[in-house]
Amino acid sequence: MSASSSMLPPLPERMRPQSLDQYVGQQHLVGEGCVLRKMIESGNLSSFILWGPPGVGKTTLAHIIAQTMDREFYTLSAVTSGVKDVREVFDKARSNSLFNQRGAPVLFIDEIHRFNKAQQDALLGAVETGTIVLIGATTENPSFEVITPLLSRCQVFVLKSLEKNDLQVLLDRALKEDVLLKDKAIQVVETDALMRYSGGDARKLLNVLEIVVDSFADRSPIVIDNKSVTESIQENMAIYDKDGEMHYDIISAFIKSIRGSDPNAAIYYLARMIEGGEDPLFIARRLCLSASEDVGLANPNALLLANACFEVVSKIGMPEGRIPLAETTVYLASSPKSNGSYMALENALALVRETGDLPVPLPIRNAPTQLMKDLNYSDGYKYAHDYPGHFADMEFLPDAIKGTVFYEPQPNKHENVLRAYLEACWPKYYQKG
């Protein structure tokens, strides 16, 4: 008897890995000798948060870990669950603990960044006492979205978008092993469009594959090439985006329109997000990031306005919050741009990774004790305010990298002023333009 597609779950669910051996990608976490695999093999499971883009295996990894370690597994979605649901899980965990010798149960919370402070506070006691092991999944930076007390009790593991080789493995496996696809005459001629539409997202890849195969109905053979994939997606865009996967494409277009100084395109994508029910604070956070990364010191007021926008939207909510969002969007898109400070940090980070922990020069070390003073800590330090123009010519970088210039002022009104000041202070490092 042949299986009917109408009776089966979608392809991504049918192909969900059941063990680490089947799991594709994230080898920096689950590869031999890596942190999560060692945690599983040791039997000592502690709470952690999985941070990464959609479709890279966060939920799957949580299931596999609980199953491999033979732990009870509870799952909640932060979108639909509240404090009551969390407490019910805790009650079950406590009542079952009398008969459970396998270790604390796992509570998996998807989209944990959508829990508010009170909901996250409710998790603290159970995590701290070991009533449950928390595994949270988020697409948002936990530093911004998870309260500090909870974050301090959890490790954060970063998951990466899948590489082309990973996606190819998933594609080949689906065609060979899926209960429906393995019996079809499928010819894969080209994969460029499949990979492009997936965007490093395993779920997207398998959704697209299923859409393309279904578009052939009873025709055979099924020829998968760039043309058939593109046509199928264009005809079935509602199905392709049924889980809101275009969310990340729209926010990308929004930020790039601001970066590209196009207020009209930026407002259009803002409208798309508002009409689609996007979380307004998600948009406001992205505006703060854009103000720092893309506008930067070309217009220092941009970050002030973006932060004010976040505060206002937090207080007044929607629909009125759309107005400060629009004002800030237009302001940032219409502002001059500079990534000078952002690139300065990137350059410094690259050098830190290359050179490691270089010793801080003795004159600028802290010397709170007599022993440190005896070791010449702080000896030779020049207090800038004691010198003309509140500037003292001394070296602050470690000896091995002294004279390195990380920050290059960009050519705009505000940074031209900064450049003039730096040229006056450091003529040996900053050449007059």
C-alpha positions as CSV (number, residue, x, y, z in Angstrom):
1,M,0.0,0.0,0.0
2,S,1.5,3.3,-1.0
3,A,1.7,6.2,1.4
4,S,-0.5,9.2,0.8
5,S,1.1,12.7,1.1
6,S,-2.1,14.0,2.6
7,M,-1.7,11.6,5.5
8,L,1.9,12.4,6.2
9,P,3.6,15.4,7.9
10,P,5.5,17.8,5.8
11,L,8.9,16.7,4.4
12,P,11.0,18.7,7.0
13,E,9.2,16.8,9.8
14,R,9.5,13.5,8.0
15,M,13.3,14.0,7.7
16,R,13.9,15.3,11.2
17,P,17.1,13.6,12.5
18,Q,16.7,11.2,15.4
19,S,20.3,10.9,16.5
20,L,23.6,12.9,16.4
21,D,24.8,10.6,13.6
22,Q,21.9,11.8,11.4
23,Y,22.3,15.5,12.5
24,V,23.9,17.7,9.8
25,G,25.9,20.8,10.5
26,Q,27.1,22.5,13.7
27,Q,30.2,20.4,13.9
28,H,31.8,23.0,16.1
29,L,29.3,22.0,18.8
30,V,28.5,18.3,18.2
31,G,31.6,17.1,16.4
32,E,34.0,14.6,18.2
33,G,35.5,16.3,21.2
34,C,33.3,19.4,20.9
35,V,31.3,21.0,23.8
36,L,27.8,19.6,23.3
37,R,28.9,16.1,22.4
38,K,31.2,16.0,25.5
39,M,28.3,17.2,27.6
40,I,26.1,14.4,26.3
41,E,28.8,11.7,26.6
42,S,29.6,12.8,30.2
43,G,25.9,12.7,31.3
44,N,26.2,16.1,32.9
45,L,23.6,18.2,31.2
46,S,23.4,21.9,32.2
47,S,21.0,24.6,31.0
48,F,21.9,26.4,27.8
49,I,20.5,28.6,25.0
50,L,20.8,27.8,21.3
51,W,21.2,31.0,19.3
52,G,21.1,31.0,15.5
53,P,19.1,31.7,12.4
54,P,15.9,29.6,11.6
55,G,16.2,26.2,10.1
56,V,19.7,25.3,11.4
57,G,18.5,22.5,13.8
58,K,17.9,24.2,17.2
59,T,14.7,22.3,18.0
60,T,16.0,19.1,16.5
61,L,19.2,19.3,18.6
62,A,17.3,19.7,21.8
63,H,15.1,16.6,21.0
64,I,18.2,14.6,20.2
65,I,20.0,15.6,23.4
66,A,17.0,14.7,25.6
67,Q,16.5,11.4,23.7
68,T,20.1,10.4,23.8
69,M,20.4,11.1,27.5
70,D,17.1,9.4,28.2
71,R,15.6,12.5,29.8
72,E,11.9,13.4,30.1
73,F,11.2,16.1,27.5
74,Y,8.8,19.0,27.8
75,T,8.4,21.6,25.1
76,L,6.8,25.1,25.2
77,S,6.5,27.8,22.6
78,A,7.1,31.3,24.0
79,V,4.6,32.6,21.5
80,T,1.6,30.7,22.9
81,S,2.7,29.8,26.5
82,G,2.6,31.8,29.7
83,V,3.7,31.6,33.3
84,K,0.9,29.1,34.1
85,D,2.2,26.7,31.5
86,V,5.7,27.0,32.8
87,R,4.6,26.3,36.4
88,E,2.6,23.2,35.2
89,V,5.8,21.8,33.7
90,F,7.6,22.4,37.0
91,D,4.8,20.6,38.9
92,K,5.0,17.6,36.6
93,A,8.8,17.6,36.9
94,R,8.7,17.6,40.7
95,S,6.0,14.9,40.9
96,N,7.9,12.7,38.5
97,S,11.3,13.2,40.2
98,L,10.4,10.7,43.0
99,F,10.3,7.9,40.4
100,N,12.9,9.3,37.9
101,Q,16.5,8.2,38.3
102,R,17.5,9.4,34.8
103,G,18.3,13.0,35.8
104,A,16.4,16.3,35.6
105,P,13.9,16.6,32.8
106,V,14.5,18.9,29.9
107,L,12.3,21.9,29.3
108,F,12.7,23.2,25.7
109,I,11.4,26.7,25.1
110,D,11.2,27.7,21.5
111,E,11.6,31.5,20.7
112,I,12.5,32.1,24.3
113,H,13.2,35.8,23.4
114,R,9.4,36.3,23.2
115,F,9.0,35.6,26.9
116,N,8.7,38.9,28.9
117,K,10.6,39.6,32.1
118,A,8.0,38.1,34.4
119,Q,7.9,34.9,32.3
120,Q,11.6,34.6,32.3
121,D,11.7,35.3,36.1
122,A,9.4,32.3,36.6
123,L,12.1,30.0,35.1
124,L,14.9,31.1,37.5
125,G,14.1,29.0,40.6
126,A,13.6,25.7,38.8
127,V,16.8,26.2,36.7
128,E,18.8,27.2,39.8
129,T,17.6,24.2,41.9
130,G,18.0,21.7,39.0
131,T,14.3,20.9,38.9
132,I,14.6,21.1,35.1
133,V,17.4,21.6,32.6
134,L,16.4,24.5,30.4
135,I,17.2,24.5,26.7
136,G,16.1,27.7,25.0
137,A,16.1,28.5,21.3
138,T,16.3,32.0,19.9
139,T,17.0,33.8,16.7
140,E,17.7,37.0,18.6
141,N,20.8,38.0,20.5
142,P,20.3,36.6,24.0
143,S,22.3,39.5,25.5
144,F,19.4,41.7,24.5
145,E,16.4,39.4,24.9
146,V,17.2,37.2,27.9
147,I,17.3,38.7,31.4
148,T,20.7,38.8,33.0
149,P,19.9,36.4,36.0
150,L,18.7,33.7,33.6
151,L,21.5,34.3,31.1
152,S,24.1,33.9,33.9
153,R,22.7,30.4,34.6
154,C,22.9,29.3,31.0
155,Q,25.6,28.7,28.5
156,V,25.0,30.2,25.1
157,F,25.9,28.2,22.0
158,V,25.8,29.9,18.6
159,L,24.5,27.9,15.7
160,K,25.5,28.8,12.1
161,S,23.7,28.8,8.8
162,L,24.2,25.5,7.0
163,E,26.9,25.4,4.3
164,K,26.2,24.3,0.7
165,N,27.7,20.9,1.5
166,D,25.4,20.4,4.4
167,L,22.4,21.3,2.3
168,Q,23.5,18.9,-0.4
169,V,23.7,16.1,2.2
170,L,20.1,16.9,3.3
171,L,18.9,17.0,-0.3
172,D,20.5,13.6,-1.2
173,R,19.2,12.0,2.0
174,A,15.6,13.2,1.4
175,L,15.6,11.9,-2.2
176,K,17.0,8.6,-1.1
177,E,15.3,7.9,2.2
178,D,11.9,9.8,2.4
179,V,9.0,7.5,2.2
180,L,7.4,9.4,-0.7
181,L,10.3,10.8,-2.6
182,K,12.4,7.6,-2.8
183,D,9.8,6.0,-5.1
184,K,9.5,8.9,-7.5
185,A,11.5,9.4,-10.7
186,I,13.3,12.5,-9.7
187,Q,16.2,13.9,-11.8
188,V,18.2,16.7,-10.1
189,V,19.9,18.6,-13.0
190,E,20.7,21.9,-11.2
191,T,20.7,22.9,-7.5
192,D,21.6,26.6,-7.6
193,A,18.0,27.8,-7.2
194,L,17.3,25.3,-4.5
195,M,20.3,26.4,-2.5
196,R,19.5,30.1,-3.1
197,Y,15.9,29.9,-1.9
198,S,17.0,27.8,1.1
199,G,19.4,30.6,2.4
200,G,21.2,28.1,4.6
201,D,17.9,27.0,6.2
202,A,17.3,23.2,6.2
203,R,13.6,23.6,6.7
204,K,13.4,26.0,3.7
205,L,15.4,23.6,1.5
206,L,13.1,20.7,2.2
207,N,9.9,22.9,1.9
208,V,11.1,24.1,-1.5
209,L,11.9,20.6,-2.6
210,E,8.4,19.4,-1.6
211,I,6.8,22.3,-3.4
212,V,8.7,21.6,-6.6
213,V,7.9,17.9,-6.5
214,D,4.2,18.5,-5.8
215,S,4.1,21.0,-8.7
216,F,4.7,18.1,-11.1
217,A,1.5,16.3,-9.9
218,D,1.5,12.9,-11.6
219,R,4.0,13.8,-14.4
220,S,7.2,11.8,-14.6
221,P,10.1,12.2,-14.6
222,I,10.3,15.1,-12.1
223,V,13.1,17.3,-13.4
224,I,14.6,19.7,-10.8
225,D,16.5,22.5,-12.3
226,N,16.7,26.3,-11.7
227,K,13.8,27.0,-14.0
228,S,11.4,24.5,-12.4
229,V,12.4,25.6,-8.9
230,T,11.9,29.3,-9.6
231,E,8.5,28.8,-11.4
232,S,7.2,26.6,-8.6
233,I,8.2,29.1,-5.9
234,Q,6.6,32.0,-7.7
235,E,3.4,30.1,-8.2
236,N,3.3,28.9,-4.6
237,M,4.7,31.9,-2.7
238,A,2.0,31.6,0.0
239,I,2.9,28.0,0.7
240,Y,6.6,28.8,0.6
241,D,6.2,31.5,3.2
242,K,3.5,29.7,5.2
243,D,5.7,29.8,8.4
244,G,6.7,33.4,8.0
245,E,10.1,32.5,6.7
246,M,10.2,35.7,4.5
247,H,10.5,37.6,7.8
248,Y,14.3,37.5,7.6
249,D,14.3,38.5,3.9
250,I,12.1,41.6,4.7
251,I,14.2,42.8,7.7
252,S,17.3,42.3,5.5
253,A,15.8,44.4,2.8
254,F,14.7,47.0,5.4
255,I,18.2,47.4,6.8
256,K,19.9,47.4,3.5
257,S,17.5,50.1,2.2
258,I,18.4,52.3,5.2
259,R,22.1,51.6,4.6
260,G,21.6,52.5,1.0
261,S,20.0,55.8,1.9
262,D,16.7,55.0,0.3
263,P,13.9,56.3,2.6
264,N,11.2,55.2,0.2
265,A,12.3,51.6,0.0
266,A,12.9,51.6,3.8
267,I,9.4,52.9,4.5
268,Y,7.9,50.3,2.1
269,Y,9.6,47.4,3.9
270,L,8.6,48.9,7.3
271,A,5.0,48.9,6.0
272,R,5.4,45.3,5.0
273,M,6.5,44.3,8.5
274,I,3.8,46.3,10.2
275,E,1.1,44.9,8.0
276,G,2.5,41.4,8.6
277,G,2.2,41.8,12.3
278,E,5.9,42.0,13.1
279,D,6.9,42.6,16.7
280,P,7.4,46.4,16.8
281,L,10.2,46.1,19.3
282,F,12.1,43.8,17.0
283,I,12.0,46.6,14.4
284,A,13.0,49.2,16.9
285,R,16.0,47.1,18.0
286,R,17.1,46.8,14.4
287,L,16.9,50.5,14.0
288,C,19.2,50.9,17.0
289,L,21.7,48.6,15.4
290,S,21.5,50.3,12.1
291,A,22.0,53.7,13.8
292,S,25.3,52.4,15.3
293,E,26.6,50.3,12.4
294,D,25.5,52.2,9.4
295,V,25.0,55.8,10.4
296,G,27.6,55.8,13.2
297,L,29.6,58.9,13.8
298,A,28.5,60.5,10.6
299,N,25.5,61.6,12.6
300,P,25.8,60.8,16.3
301,N,22.2,61.9,16.9
302,A,21.0,58.9,14.9
303,L,21.6,56.5,17.8
304,L,19.9,58.9,20.3
305,L,16.8,59.0,18.1
306,A,16.8,55.3,17.5
307,N,17.1,54.6,21.3
308,A,14.3,57.1,22.0
309,C,12.2,55.4,19.4
310,F,12.7,52.0,21.2
311,E,11.7,53.6,24.5
312,V,8.6,55.3,23.0
313,V,7.4,52.1,21.2
314,S,7.9,50.2,24.4
315,K,5.6,52.6,26.3
316,I,2.8,53.3,23.8
317,G,2.7,50.0,21.8
318,M,0.9,49.7,18.6
319,P,-0.8,51.0,16.5
320,E,0.6,54.4,17.5
321,G,4.1,53.0,17.7
322,R,4.2,52.8,13.9
323,I,4.6,56.6,13.9
324,P,8.0,56.9,15.7
325,L,9.1,53.8,13.8
326,A,8.4,55.6,10.5
327,E,10.1,58.8,11.8
328,T,13.2,57.0,12.8
329,T,13.3,54.9,9.6
330,V,13.2,58.0,7.4
331,Y,15.8,59.8,9.5
332,L,18.3,57.0,9.4
333,A,17.8,56.4,5.7
334,S,18.3,60.1,5.0
335,S,21.4,60.5,7.2
336,P,25.0,60.4,6.0
337,K,26.6,57.1,6.6
338,S,29.7,55.9,8.3
339,N,30.9,52.5,9.5
340,G,34.2,53.9,10.8
341,S,33.7,52.9,14.4
342,Y,32.2,49.5,13.5
343,M,35.2,48.7,11.3
344,A,37.6,50.0,14.0
345,L,36.2,47.4,16.3
346,E,36.3,44.6,13.7
347,N,40.0,45.5,12.9
348,A,40.8,45.5,16.7
349,L,39.0,42.1,17.2
350,A,41.0,40.6,14.3
351,L,44.3,41.7,15.8
352,V,43.2,40.5,19.3
353,R,42.5,37.0,17.9
354,E,45.9,37.1,16.1
355,T,48.0,38.4,19.0
356,G,46.2,37.2,22.1
357,D,46.5,38.8,25.5
358,L,49.3,41.3,25.1
359,P,50.5,42.9,28.4
360,V,49.0,46.3,29.2
361,P,51.8,48.9,29.4
362,L,52.9,49.5,33.0
363,P,52.1,53.3,33.1
364,I,48.4,52.7,32.5
365,R,47.9,49.7,34.7
366,N,45.8,50.0,37.9
367,A,47.8,50.2,41.1
368,P,45.4,49.9,44.1
369,T,48.0,48.1,46.3
370,Q,51.5,49.0,47.5
371,L,52.8,45.8,45.9
372,M,51.6,46.9,42.5
373,K,53.1,50.4,43.1
374,D,56.4,48.7,44.0
375,L,56.2,46.8,40.7
376,N,56.0,50.2,38.9
377,Y,52.3,49.8,38.0
378,S,51.1,53.2,36.9
379,D,54.6,54.7,37.1
380,G,55.1,57.2,34.3
381,Y,51.4,57.8,33.7
382,K,50.6,61.3,32.4
383,Y,47.3,62.7,33.6
384,A,45.9,64.3,30.4
385,H,44.1,67.1,32.2
386,D,47.4,68.4,33.6
387,Y,48.7,69.2,30.1
388,P,47.8,71.9,27.6
389,G,44.7,71.1,25.6
390,H,44.0,68.2,28.0
391,F,46.3,66.0,25.9
392,A,49.6,64.2,26.9
393,D,51.6,62.4,24.2
394,M,52.1,58.9,25.5
395,E,51.6,55.3,24.2
396,F,48.6,53.4,25.4
397,L,48.7,50.3,23.2
398,P,50.8,47.3,24.2
399,D,54.4,47.5,22.9
400,A,54.0,44.7,20.3
401,I,51.3,46.7,18.5
402,K,52.0,50.3,19.3
403,G,51.2,52.8,16.6
404,T,48.5,50.6,15.1
405,V,45.6,52.6,13.7
406,F,42.2,50.9,14.0
407,Y,39.9,53.9,13.5
408,E,39.9,55.8,10.3
409,P,37.5,58.8,10.3
410,Q,35.2,58.7,7.3
411,P,34.7,61.7,5.0
412,N,31.7,63.4,6.4
413,K,30.9,66.6,8.3
414,H,31.1,65.1,11.8
415,E,34.1,62.9,11.3
416,N,36.0,65.6,9.5
417,V,36.0,67.4,12.9
418,L,37.2,64.2,14.6
419,R,39.9,63.7,12.0
420,A,41.2,67.3,12.5
421,Y,41.5,66.7,16.3
422,L,43.2,63.3,15.9
423,E,45.7,64.8,13.3
424,A,46.6,67.5,15.9
425,C,47.1,65.0,18.7
426,W,48.7,62.2,16.7
427,P,50.4,63.6,13.6
428,K,52.6,60.5,13.5
429,Y,49.6,58.2,13.0
430,Y,47.1,60.4,11.2
431,Q,48.2,62.1,8.0
432,K,46.5,65.3,7.1
433,G,44.1,64.7,4.2
